[in-house]
Amino acid sequence: MKISFVNLKQQYKSIKEDIDFAISTVIEESSFIGGKHVKEFERKFAEIYGVKHVISCANGTDSLNIIMKMLGIGVGDEVITAANSWISSSETISQTGARPVFLDVHPEYYSMDETLLLSKITSKTKAVIAVHLQGQMCAIDAIKKICDERGIHLIEDCAQSHFSTFNGKKAGLFGIAASFSFYPGKNLGAYGDAGCIITNDYELAEKCRMYANHGALKKHHHIIEGINSRLDGLQAAILNAKIPYILDWTAKRIEKAELYRKHLSEINSLILPKQRENTVHSYHLFVVRAKKRDQLADWLKSKDIEVAIHYPTALPNLPAYQYLKSGKEEYPVATQLQNEILSLPIYPELTEDDIEYIAKAIKGFYNNEA
């Protein structure tokens, strides 16, 4: 048995007619840049997500950068974000001219530790980027309260948390704006790079839309200098074809996570992901903490089980951030996690037989090591 980490081909087969029709329609219409498919996606995503404005763009990385630029963040400012995330969460801060400030993460939930946030805020702090990692939301109510009291922008990085909720409210609806990625492997994924911004702020929405389109809301009418970050018609049509299935796919991911808990709960050498109370975890990833992680990963690969590490190096420990001159002792939890975390396969089409096979392989490894 071979188990892929993500099986996009299987997903495609399950909705083949919808996808093929979407692609052929775009080709027949030559609607490659802008046009009705992009507008339809923005409308559909706004409707299903319950937000006023959706501004599509080329990718999730751009969406973070656009938000910060249009909030006026730049040289001399500081923006706080989580120490364990993909580099988009921090490199986009630097791209504005601001300085990234890293916050260590919660030892049980792996998202930014809200109890440490006040210690990182200075007179230069202009925003906090709360990263809802793995599908698990931050303690966003506490983070929002701190930001609101100090007049600091709260931006949500929802690249891994489509349709996650906190007290019934979706990820991305707490701050001034939120960033989404629709990279192919995401819970809602395109067939290439794609992203969007959501916000309920009309003025910010117009600024973001303008900046992402060369500084213009209509062709040749450039109000400001902007960038070229547009969602293309092909990716929009593919996303439109997938939107009707996303809530069902999310429910199935949650089911798969519960099956993992059922079959892995007795393995003492693993720590299973803990879920915050009053939240819906959308399980973009199912991340365990494992003793002898690297050896276990090699063992699983030898059994034709694909696994991944998200992420093998905490952001402040990367060579890219040596200039910040912060030591690993400032981020003890993120530094420990980078040596223990392991992402197991999880996607809607995964079967209980697949999960039993994975669990059996993990038990076999630790029994052999005992």
N, C-alpha and C positions, 0 to 999 in steps of 0.2 A: 504494500500500500504506500502510495506517495501522496503526501499532504502538502499543498502549497500554503505559503503564508497568507497570500491573498489570491483568490481565483476569479479574476475578472472575465476570463473566457466563459466560465460556468454562468456567471451573472448575465453576460451577453446572450448566451443561448436561451436563458429563461425569458428574455424579452426581445428576442431577435427581430421579430416583425416590427416592433415599435422603433427600434434603433435603426434598422435598415430603411424604414420609411422616412425617418427624420433626416438621415444622411442624404438619401436620394432626393428628397425635397429641396434641401439646401443647394445641391449640385444643379438640379433642374432650374432653380430660380436664380442661380449665381448670387445668392445672398450671403456673401462670405464675410463682409465687414458691416457691422451695424444691422439695421433692418428689423423686420418684424419678429424674427426668432429671438433676437436679443431683448427686444421690448417685451415679448411674451414671457421670457424667462424672468425678467425683473418683476413683472406683474404677478406671475405665479408664485415666485419665491416670497414676495412681500405678502401675498395672501395667505400662504400656508404657514408663514412664520409669524404673522401678526405684527408687521412693522410698516411704517408709512413709506419709507424710501429705501429702495435697493439700487445701488450704483454698481453695475457690473464692471469688471476690469480684467486685466490679462492674467493675474495670478494673485494668490493670497499675500505674497510678499509686498507687491505693489500696493495692495489695499491698506496695509499698515502704514506704509510710507506716505501715501496720499492723505490719510486721516491726519497724521501728525503735521504734515506740511500745511494743511488747510486749517489747522488749529493754531498756526503761527509758531510752532515749536521749532527752535533752531539753535544757533550758536549761543553758548552760555547757559543753556537750559540743561536740566537733568530729567531723565525718564527712568522710572523703576520698573523692572520686569523680573521674571522668575529665573533662577539660576539653572534650572533644568528645562530646556526647551530646544526646539530647532532654532538655528541661528537667525532665521528671519525675524524672530521676536526682538532681537537686539541689534542686528546689523542695520535695520531700518531706522533705529534711533540715531545711530552714527551717521547715516546718510542725510539726515536733516541738519547735521552739525551739532546736535545735542550729545550729551554724554550718557551712555547706558550705566545704570546702577543696578547691581544684581541683588536679589533677595533670596535667602535660603528657603528651602521648601519644607513642607509639613512631613514629619516622619511616617505618618500613616496614610495620608492622602496624596502625597507627592506633588501637590500644587503649592503655589507660593504661601508661605507661612504668614498669615495675617497678623499674628502676634508680634512679628518683627518689623512690620511696615513702618511704624512711627519712628523707629530708630534710623531709618534710611532717608527720611524726609528732611530736606533742607530748604533754605530760601530759594534755591535754584530749581526745586522740583516742580515741573509743570504738568506731568502726567504719570499715571501708573498704567502699564499694560498688564492686565490680568490674563494669564494664559490658562484656559480650561483644558488641561492636558489629558490625553488618553480617553476623553469623553467624560471625565470627572470634573465637575465644576469646583472652582475655588470657593472659599467662604466669602462669597461675593457681597453679601449684605454688610459684613463687617468692613470689608475693603471700601465699599461705596460710602459708608458712613464717614470713614476717615477722609476720603477724598472730598466729599461734599463739605465737611466742616472746614477744610483748608483751601477750598477753591481750586482743587487739583482735578484735571481732566481724568476721567476713568475711561480707558479704551479696553475693549475685550478682544482677545485673540481666540477666535472660535474655530480655528482650522481643524481641530480634532473633536469638536463638541456640537456638531449639528444636532439640534433637537434635544440636547440635554436640558434639564430644568432644575431650578432651585426654588423650593416652595411654590411649585407650579408655574414659575416664570422662566421662559426660555433663555438660554445662554445668549448673550449679545444684546439683551433688552434692558440691561442695568445701567450701562454707561452712556456717554455722549454718542458713541459709535462703536461698531464692531467689525472685525475683519473675518472673512471666510475664505477658505481655500477649497477648490473643487478639483484638486490634483486627482488623477485616476484612482488612487488607492483609498481616497476618503470615503466616508459613509455615503455621501452624495458626490460622485466623481464624474468628471468629463473624460474625454479620450485624449487629453493633452492638458496644458496648463490653463487654469481658469480661476477666477476669484470674484469676490464682491465685497462691498461695504454696505452695512445696514445702519440706519439712523432714523430717529423720529424728528430730527432737527432739519427743517426745510432749508435754512440758509447754509448749513454745513453740507447738506446733500448737493445743493447747486454748485457750491465751490468745488466739491470733490468730483462731481460729474464734469465740470469745466476743466479742471486740472488734468484729469485722466485723458481728456480729448484735446490735447494741444492747446488748452486754455480757451476753448471755444464751446459754446452751447449749440451753435449752428455753424456750418461750414464757412470758412474764410472770415469769420467774425471772432477774432482772437482778443479776448478781454485781457488775458494775462499770458505769460509764457507757461506752458504746461509740459506734459509728457505724453507719450503714446502708450497708453495702457488700456486696450480695448478687448473685451470679450468678443471672439469671432462667432459668426453665425453658426458654424458647424458645431462648436462646443455648446452654444446656447441651445441648439436643437436637440442635442444628445441629453443635456440636462433636463430639458422640457419632457423628453420621453421617460426619464427616470423619476421625475418628481411624483407621479402618482403612486410609486412603489416605496418611497422613502420611509414612510411611517411604518409600513409592514416590515421593511428591512431592519429598521431600528428595533422593533419589537423582537424580531428573530435574533438579533445580536444579544439582546438582554437574555433571551432564552438560552443561547449558547453559553453565556457567562455563568448562568445558574447550573448548567450541565457540568461545566468545568469545576464549579464549587462542589458539586455532588461527587465527582470522580477523583478530585485532588485533595479533598479536605483532610484526609488521614495521613498525608505526607508531611512529616514534621520538618523536613528540610526545605519546605517551601512556605513563603508567606503570600497568601492570596490577597488580591486587591480589596481594600476596605472601601465601602461606599458611605458617603456622608448621609446623615439622616435628612429626610425631606427632599431628596434629590432623585432625579432620573439620570443614571449613568448610561450614556449611549454606546459605550464600549467600542470606540474606534480601535482601541487596543485592549488586550487582556494581558496585563503586566504582572508577573510574579517576581518576588525576590527569592533568589535561589542560592543555596550553599553550593560552592564549586560551580558557579555559573558557567564559566567558559568551558569546563569539561562536560557539563550537562548539555550545553549547546552543541558541542562537537558530537556527543553521543546521539542526540536527536537527529542531527543531520545525517549520521550514519544509518539511521532508521528511516531515511527519506521523509523527515519532518522538517519543514522549513521554519526557522525561527528568526527573530531579529532583536536588536538592542536599541531601544529608544530612550536615552542616547548614551553612547559609550564614554563621552566626556562631557561633564557639566560645562556650561558656557564660560564661566569665568576661568576655568582651567584650560581653555583652548589657547594655542599660541596667538590667535587673533586678538586676545584681550590681555596679553602680558603687559601692555602699556598702562593698564589700570593699576598695576602693582598691588593686587589683592591676593593674599595667600589662600591656600585650600582650607586653612583653619577658619576662615570667615564663612565658609559654606560646608560645614561638616556633614550635613544630611545629604545634600546633592552630591558631594564627593563620595560618600559611602554608597549611595544608590547606584552610581555609575559602574560600580564593580559587582552589583548584585542583580540588577533588573534584567528581566528576559521577557520578551513579547512572544506569546504563543499565537498560533493561527486563530483568527476569529473573523467570520463573515457569515452572512445569512444562509449560504448553501452548505455550510459545514454540518455534518451529521453527528448524531450521538455515537455512531460506530467510530467515526473519525476521532472524536474526543476520547472515547474509551481507549483507542489505540495509542493516542498521545499520552494518556494517563498511565497506561501499562508500560510504555517506554520509559517514562519518568521514574516510575516505581522500580523498574528493572535497573536503571542507573544507580539509584540510591541503595538498592539491595546489594548490588555488586560492590558498591563502595563501602558498605557497612562491615 
